[in-house]
Amino acid sequence: MEKVNEKDTDTLCCVTSTAPVNIAMIKYWGKKDTDLIIPLNGSLSATLDQGQLCAKTSVAISRSFKNDRLWLNGTEQSIDNPRIQSVLNEMRRRIRKRKFDESDLSESFTQGMSKWHLHIVSVNNFPTAAGLASSAAGYACLVHALSKLFNIEGEVSSIARVGSGSACRSMYGGWVEWLPGEDTGSSIAVQVAPEDHWPEIRVLILVVNDQKKPVGSTDGMQATVRTSDLMQYRAKKVVPKRINMIKKAIFDKDFETFAEVTMKESNQLHAVCMDTHPPIFYMNDTSKQIIRFVHDFNNEENTIRAAYTFDAGPNACIFLLEENVKKFISSFSRKFPPSSYENYIRGIPVNFEQPTPATPVKGDLLKYIIHTKVGAGPAIVGDEAESLIGNDGLPK
């Protein structure tokens, strides 16, 4: 971040951050407060390594900016989005609320600077709105960058939450729980275990479709809360037990229990979507074939070696141990042969024998597979050359 001079009216101060995607094993679906985004139940996720999947955001502030502006993936977007405004307003509220010594010129200047306008430029290195938690990474990245710009210390996951609920979990690395809470101060994310706790875990993201979902998560979960009796039972009776079970499995590195709870949770998310009136279908036929394949793969050796989970979309996330990655991909590629192996496996390299196809499934073929692992939380990008904003305050 450039050091600023309070007498320089043309100074541009800029911070760039990156933030990760997270994949929930225990699902967030449904709110008890739609304005503050307080969830019906707690959730628990794995933060994915930013070497494969991340959002990158630069925020710049200057007295010369005429208004707040936002660019996402190369296109200017409306800054009037209510979620964006909630984040910006909460950030500015935190600054105004902060007590400071007026003799502290740096803090005094930060207070004044908070009244200036912002330019925000953000990019993802993965499809937006395709069931890969792009909004979670994006809002976590925005909050992290703003907190560094304005020197806001302490708990900020509650600010990310008002942008996108699951964004609060992307504020930490490793294994993260979102405590449902009763108000905005208690509905926060906490780290359950760091990213290096269970280094053998790997994640495969099977990208069935990278197009925008027909029913967005916000609309879908509101419909479920209104119409599904199963949803209320799930939130009160099922989820608390499963959170305790999966936390113990993570602490103990008990993959079989971890995998079983993860798959049952995924199934129940889509069961409450089916119980919604009218029902919501996020998975497609290929998604269902993937579920069948994972169970067949596990039954081959009569042990659980892989676990699927689906969020609000057709793409599957597969949890497995590193020792089983090659075997899974080889077997999977026989059943779901790609039209080409070029760029088929992305992320962490995997050397596997390209198999002769068996009897392939009919329907949509996968677009590609992303191989990744559990990773760290948001980080500052120190190299100014990596900033997305030029000296003129506009996207590079």
C-alpha positions as CSV (number, residue, x, y, z in Angstrom):
1,M,0.0,0.0,0.0
2,E,1.3,3.4,-0.9
3,K,2.1,5.7,2.0
4,V,-0.1,8.7,2.0
5,N,0.3,12.4,2.7
6,E,-2.7,14.0,4.2
7,K,-1.9,17.3,2.4
8,D,-1.8,15.6,-1.0
9,T,-5.2,15.8,-2.5
10,D,-4.3,13.6,-5.5
11,T,-2.8,10.7,-3.5
12,L,-4.1,7.3,-4.6
13,C,-3.8,4.6,-1.9
14,C,-4.2,1.0,-3.1
15,V,-4.3,-2.4,-1.5
16,T,-4.5,-5.8,-3.3
17,S,-5.6,-9.0,-1.7
18,T,-6.3,-12.6,-2.7
19,A,-8.9,-14.8,-1.0
20,P,-9.8,-18.5,-1.4
21,V,-12.8,-20.5,-2.3
22,N,-14.3,-22.7,0.4
23,I,-16.3,-26.0,0.0
24,A,-18.8,-26.8,2.7
25,M,-19.2,-30.3,4.0
26,I,-21.9,-29.2,6.4
27,K,-24.2,-27.0,4.3
28,Y,-25.5,-23.5,4.7
29,W,-28.9,-23.3,3.3
30,G,-31.6,-20.9,4.6
31,K,-31.6,-17.7,6.7
32,K,-33.4,-16.7,9.8
33,D,-32.6,-13.0,9.0
34,T,-32.3,-12.2,5.4
35,D,-31.1,-8.6,5.9
36,L,-28.2,-9.5,8.2
37,I,-27.7,-12.9,6.6
38,I,-28.0,-14.9,9.9
39,P,-28.2,-18.6,8.9
40,L,-30.8,-21.1,10.2
41,N,-28.0,-23.5,11.1
42,G,-24.2,-23.6,11.4
43,S,-22.0,-24.9,8.7
44,L,-18.4,-26.2,8.2
45,S,-16.1,-26.0,5.3
46,A,-12.6,-26.6,3.9
47,T,-10.7,-23.6,2.5
48,L,-9.1,-24.5,-0.8
49,D,-5.6,-23.6,-1.9
50,Q,-5.3,-20.3,-3.7
51,G,-2.7,-21.7,-6.1
52,Q,-5.6,-23.3,-8.0
53,L,-8.7,-21.2,-7.1
54,C,-8.9,-17.6,-5.8
55,A,-10.3,-14.2,-6.1
56,K,-8.0,-11.2,-6.5
57,T,-9.2,-7.7,-5.6
58,S,-7.6,-4.3,-5.6
59,V,-9.2,-1.4,-3.8
60,A,-8.0,2.2,-4.3
61,I,-9.1,5.3,-2.5
62,S,-8.5,9.0,-3.5
63,R,-9.9,12.4,-2.8
64,S,-10.1,12.9,-6.5
65,F,-12.5,10.0,-7.2
66,K,-16.0,11.4,-7.9
67,N,-17.9,8.3,-6.8
68,D,-17.5,4.6,-5.8
69,R,-17.0,2.3,-8.8
70,L,-16.7,-1.5,-9.2
71,W,-15.3,-3.7,-12.0
72,L,-15.7,-7.5,-11.9
73,N,-13.9,-9.7,-14.4
74,G,-13.2,-6.8,-16.8
75,T,-16.7,-5.4,-16.8
76,E,-18.0,-2.4,-14.8
77,Q,-20.8,-3.4,-12.5
78,S,-23.3,-1.3,-10.5
79,I,-21.9,-0.3,-7.2
80,D,-25.5,0.0,-5.9
81,N,-25.8,-3.7,-5.4
82,P,-27.3,-4.0,-1.9
83,R,-24.7,-6.6,-0.7
84,I,-21.8,-4.4,-1.9
85,Q,-23.3,-1.4,-0.1
86,S,-23.8,-3.4,3.1
87,V,-20.1,-4.2,3.1
88,L,-18.9,-0.7,2.4
89,N,-21.3,0.8,4.9
90,E,-20.2,-1.6,7.7
91,M,-16.6,-0.9,6.9
92,R,-17.1,2.9,7.2
93,R,-19.2,2.4,10.3
94,R,-16.3,0.5,12.0
95,I,-14.0,3.4,11.2
96,R,-16.3,6.1,12.5
97,K,-16.9,4.0,15.7
98,R,-13.2,3.6,16.4
99,K,-11.8,5.7,19.2
100,F,-8.5,7.4,18.4
101,D,-6.1,10.1,19.7
102,E,-6.5,13.2,17.6
103,S,-2.7,13.7,17.9
104,D,-2.2,10.5,16.0
105,L,-2.0,12.0,12.5
106,S,-2.0,8.6,10.7
107,E,-5.3,7.6,12.4
108,S,-6.8,11.0,12.0
109,F,-6.0,10.8,8.3
110,T,-7.6,7.3,8.0
111,Q,-10.8,8.7,9.6
112,G,-10.9,11.5,7.0
113,M,-9.9,9.1,4.2
114,S,-12.9,6.9,4.9
115,K,-15.2,9.7,3.5
116,W,-13.4,9.5,0.1
117,H,-14.7,7.3,-2.7
118,L,-13.4,3.9,-3.6
119,H,-12.5,2.1,-6.9
120,I,-12.8,-1.7,-6.7
121,V,-11.4,-4.1,-9.3
122,S,-11.9,-7.8,-8.8
123,V,-11.2,-11.0,-10.9
124,N,-11.7,-14.7,-10.3
125,N,-9.6,-17.4,-11.9
126,F,-12.6,-19.7,-12.0
127,P,-16.2,-19.4,-13.4
128,T,-18.4,-16.9,-11.6
129,A,-21.9,-18.1,-10.5
130,A,-21.4,-21.7,-11.5
131,G,-21.6,-23.4,-8.1
132,L,-18.0,-22.8,-7.2
133,A,-18.6,-20.3,-4.4
134,S,-17.3,-17.4,-6.4
135,S,-19.2,-14.8,-4.4
136,A,-17.7,-16.2,-1.2
137,A,-14.1,-15.7,-2.4
138,G,-15.0,-12.3,-3.9
139,Y,-16.5,-10.8,-0.8
140,A,-13.9,-12.3,1.5
141,C,-11.3,-10.7,-0.8
142,L,-13.0,-7.3,-0.7
143,V,-13.3,-7.3,3.0
144,H,-9.7,-8.4,3.6
145,A,-8.4,-5.6,1.2
146,L,-10.6,-3.0,2.8
147,S,-9.7,-4.0,6.3
148,K,-6.0,-3.5,5.4
149,L,-6.7,-0.3,3.6
150,F,-8.4,1.2,6.7
151,N,-6.3,-0.6,9.3
152,I,-9.3,-2.4,10.8
153,E,-8.1,-5.1,13.2
154,G,-9.9,-8.0,14.9
155,E,-12.9,-10.0,13.8
156,V,-14.1,-9.0,10.2
157,S,-15.8,-12.3,9.1
158,S,-19.1,-10.8,10.2
159,I,-18.6,-8.0,7.6
160,A,-17.9,-10.6,4.8
161,R,-21.0,-12.4,5.9
162,V,-23.3,-9.4,5.0
163,G,-21.9,-9.6,1.5
164,S,-22.3,-13.3,1.0
165,G,-23.1,-15.7,3.8
166,S,-20.4,-18.3,3.1
167,A,-17.8,-15.5,2.5
168,C,-17.3,-15.4,6.3
169,R,-15.8,-19.0,6.0
170,S,-13.3,-17.8,3.3
171,M,-11.8,-15.4,5.8
172,Y,-9.8,-18.2,7.3
173,G,-7.6,-21.0,6.0
174,G,-7.9,-24.7,6.8
175,W,-11.1,-26.1,8.3
176,V,-13.7,-23.4,9.2
177,E,-17.0,-23.3,11.1
178,W,-19.6,-20.7,10.7
179,L,-21.4,-20.2,14.0
180,P,-25.0,-19.3,13.3
181,G,-25.4,-16.9,16.3
182,E,-28.4,-14.8,17.0
183,D,-27.2,-11.4,15.8
184,T,-24.6,-9.8,13.6
185,G,-21.9,-9.9,16.3
186,S,-22.3,-13.6,17.2
187,S,-22.8,-15.0,13.7
188,I,-19.1,-15.3,12.8
189,A,-16.6,-17.8,11.4
190,V,-13.9,-19.5,13.4
191,Q,-11.0,-21.7,12.4
192,V,-11.5,-25.3,13.6
193,A,-8.1,-26.6,12.4
194,P,-5.3,-25.0,10.3
195,E,-4.5,-25.9,6.7
196,D,-1.5,-28.1,7.7
197,H,-3.5,-30.2,10.1
198,W,-4.5,-32.9,7.6
199,P,-2.1,-32.5,4.7
200,E,-3.1,-35.8,3.0
201,I,-6.5,-34.5,2.0
202,R,-7.0,-33.7,-1.7
203,V,-10.0,-32.2,-3.5
204,L,-11.1,-32.8,-7.1
205,I,-13.6,-30.4,-8.5
206,L,-15.5,-32.0,-11.4
207,V,-16.7,-29.2,-13.6
208,V,-19.8,-30.5,-15.3
209,N,-21.1,-27.1,-16.3
210,D,-19.6,-23.7,-15.9
211,Q,-22.6,-21.7,-16.9
212,K,-24.8,-19.5,-14.6
213,K,-27.3,-21.4,-12.5
214,P,-31.0,-21.2,-13.5
215,V,-32.0,-20.6,-9.9
216,G,-29.6,-18.6,-7.7
217,S,-28.7,-19.7,-4.2
218,T,-30.4,-16.7,-2.5
219,D,-33.7,-17.2,-4.3
220,G,-33.5,-21.0,-3.8
221,M,-32.9,-21.0,-0.1
222,Q,-35.6,-18.4,0.6
223,A,-38.1,-20.6,-1.3
224,T,-36.9,-23.6,0.8
225,V,-37.3,-21.8,4.1
226,R,-40.9,-20.8,3.1
227,T,-42.1,-24.1,1.9
228,S,-40.0,-27.1,3.2
229,D,-41.0,-28.8,6.5
230,L,-37.9,-31.0,6.1
231,M,-35.7,-27.8,6.3
232,Q,-36.8,-26.9,9.8
233,Y,-36.2,-30.4,11.1
234,R,-32.8,-30.5,9.4
235,A,-31.7,-27.2,11.0
236,K,-32.8,-28.1,14.5
237,K,-32.1,-31.8,14.8
238,V,-29.7,-33.0,12.1
239,V,-27.0,-30.3,11.5
240,P,-25.8,-29.8,15.1
241,K,-25.0,-33.5,15.5
242,R,-23.3,-33.6,12.1
243,I,-21.1,-30.6,12.9
244,N,-19.9,-32.4,16.0
245,M,-19.3,-35.6,14.1
246,I,-17.3,-34.0,11.3
247,K,-15.2,-31.8,13.7
248,K,-14.2,-35.0,15.6
249,A,-13.4,-36.7,12.3
250,I,-11.2,-33.8,11.2
251,F,-9.4,-33.7,14.6
252,D,-8.9,-37.5,14.5
253,K,-8.1,-37.6,10.7
254,D,-10.9,-40.2,10.4
255,F,-11.6,-40.2,6.7
256,E,-14.4,-42.8,6.6
257,T,-16.5,-40.8,9.1
258,F,-15.6,-37.6,7.4
259,A,-16.6,-38.9,4.0
260,E,-19.9,-40.5,5.2
261,V,-21.1,-37.3,6.9
262,T,-20.0,-35.2,3.9
263,M,-22.0,-37.4,1.4
264,K,-25.1,-37.5,3.6
265,E,-25.0,-33.8,4.0
266,S,-24.8,-33.3,0.3
267,N,-27.8,-35.6,-0.2
268,Q,-29.8,-33.8,2.4
269,L,-29.2,-30.4,0.9
270,H,-30.6,-31.6,-2.4
271,A,-33.4,-33.4,-0.6
272,V,-34.6,-30.1,1.0
273,C,-34.3,-28.5,-2.5
274,M,-36.6,-31.3,-3.8
275,D,-38.9,-30.7,-0.8
276,T,-39.2,-27.0,-1.8
277,H,-42.4,-26.1,-3.6
278,P,-42.0,-26.0,-6.5
279,P,-39.0,-28.2,-6.3
280,I,-35.5,-26.9,-7.2
281,F,-33.1,-29.1,-9.2
282,Y,-29.4,-28.1,-9.1
283,M,-27.9,-31.4,-10.1
284,N,-28.2,-32.8,-13.6
285,D,-28.0,-36.4,-15.0
286,T,-24.2,-36.3,-15.1
287,S,-24.2,-35.2,-11.4
288,K,-26.3,-38.3,-10.5
289,Q,-23.9,-40.5,-12.5
290,I,-21.0,-39.1,-10.5
291,I,-22.7,-40.1,-7.3
292,R,-23.3,-43.6,-8.5
293,F,-19.6,-43.8,-9.7
294,V,-18.3,-42.7,-6.3
295,H,-20.3,-45.4,-4.5
296,D,-19.1,-48.0,-7.0
297,F,-15.5,-46.8,-6.5
298,N,-15.8,-47.2,-2.8
299,N,-17.5,-50.6,-3.0
300,E,-14.6,-52.0,-5.1
301,E,-12.4,-52.4,-2.0
302,N,-15.3,-52.3,0.5
303,T,-14.0,-49.1,2.1
304,I,-14.7,-45.4,1.7
305,R,-11.9,-43.9,-0.4
306,A,-13.8,-40.9,-1.8
307,A,-16.6,-38.6,-0.9
308,Y,-18.8,-36.4,-3.1
309,T,-20.4,-33.1,-2.2
310,F,-22.6,-30.8,-4.4
311,D,-23.5,-27.3,-3.6
312,A,-26.2,-25.4,-5.5
313,G,-25.0,-26.5,-8.9
314,P,-24.2,-29.6,-10.9
315,N,-20.4,-29.6,-10.2
316,A,-19.1,-32.2,-7.9
317,C,-16.4,-31.8,-5.3
318,I,-14.6,-35.0,-4.4
319,F,-12.7,-35.3,-1.1
320,L,-10.1,-38.1,-1.0
321,L,-6.6,-38.9,0.4
322,E,-3.6,-38.1,-1.8
323,E,-2.8,-41.8,-2.1
324,N,-6.1,-42.4,-4.0
325,V,-6.0,-39.5,-6.4
326,K,-4.4,-41.3,-9.3
327,K,-6.6,-44.4,-9.0
328,F,-9.7,-42.3,-8.8
329,I,-8.9,-40.2,-11.8
330,S,-7.9,-43.2,-13.9
331,S,-11.0,-45.1,-13.0
332,F,-13.2,-42.0,-13.5
333,S,-11.7,-41.2,-16.9
334,R,-12.7,-44.7,-18.1
335,K,-16.3,-44.0,-17.2
336,F,-16.3,-40.3,-18.2
337,P,-13.8,-40.1,-21.0
338,P,-12.9,-36.6,-22.1
339,S,-13.0,-35.5,-25.7
340,S,-9.3,-34.5,-25.2
341,Y,-6.9,-34.9,-22.3
342,E,-5.4,-31.5,-23.1
343,N,-6.2,-29.2,-20.1
344,Y,-8.5,-31.9,-18.7
345,I,-6.6,-32.1,-15.4
346,R,-5.9,-28.6,-14.0
347,G,-4.3,-27.4,-10.8
348,I,-1.9,-29.7,-9.0
349,P,-0.3,-32.0,-11.6
350,V,-1.4,-35.7,-11.6
351,N,0.6,-38.3,-13.6
352,F,-1.8,-41.0,-14.5
353,E,-2.2,-43.5,-17.3
354,Q,-4.8,-42.4,-19.8
355,P,-7.1,-45.4,-19.8
356,T,-8.9,-47.0,-22.7
357,P,-12.6,-46.0,-22.1
358,A,-14.8,-48.6,-20.6
359,T,-18.5,-48.3,-21.2
360,P,-18.9,-44.6,-20.9
361,V,-22.0,-42.9,-19.4
362,K,-24.3,-41.1,-21.8
363,G,-25.0,-37.5,-21.5
364,D,-22.8,-34.4,-20.8
365,L,-19.1,-35.1,-20.6
366,L,-17.1,-33.2,-18.0
367,K,-15.5,-30.0,-19.1
368,Y,-12.4,-30.5,-16.8
369,I,-11.2,-31.5,-13.4
370,I,-9.4,-29.2,-10.9
371,H,-7.0,-30.9,-8.5
372,T,-6.4,-29.0,-5.3
373,K,-5.9,-29.2,-1.6
374,V,-6.8,-27.5,1.7
375,G,-5.1,-24.1,1.8
376,A,-4.6,-20.8,3.6
377,G,-6.9,-17.8,4.1
378,P,-6.7,-14.3,2.5
379,A,-3.4,-12.6,1.9
380,I,-2.0,-9.3,0.9
381,V,-0.2,-9.1,-2.5
382,G,2.9,-7.1,-1.8
383,D,4.1,-6.6,-5.3
384,E,2.6,-3.3,-6.6
385,A,3.0,-4.7,-10.2
386,E,0.3,-7.2,-9.4
387,S,-2.2,-4.5,-8.6
388,L,-5.3,-4.6,-10.8
389,I,-5.6,-0.7,-10.6
390,G,-3.3,1.7,-12.5
391,N,-1.9,5.0,-11.3
392,D,-5.0,6.7,-12.9
393,G,-7.3,4.8,-10.5
394,L,-8.8,2.7,-13.3
395,P,-8.4,-1.0,-14.2
396,K,-5.1,-1.8,-15.8
